[in-house]
Amino acid sequence: MSNDVVCSTCDIVSLYNVIVRHRTPDEMALLVVTLTDSRMQRSIVVMLLLCHVTTRTSYDIAALT
């Protein structure tokens, strides 16, 4: 999957849950999200760093939810 997600009102917790749910057993998935709200974008980056993300994968939220 390589589609970037563009969203102006994304729920950070829901995005975080998608990241965790769709990771493989041997890697954490990094959800690449483009947001119009820079504060939300920073919050997502912090959450990903707290997950010790090691692999970058871009998911299409619409296809996962």
Secondary structure, DSSP 8 states (H G I E B T S, - for coil): ----EEESS--HHHHHHHHHHT--TT--EE--EEES-HHHHHHHHHHHHHTT--EE----HHHH-
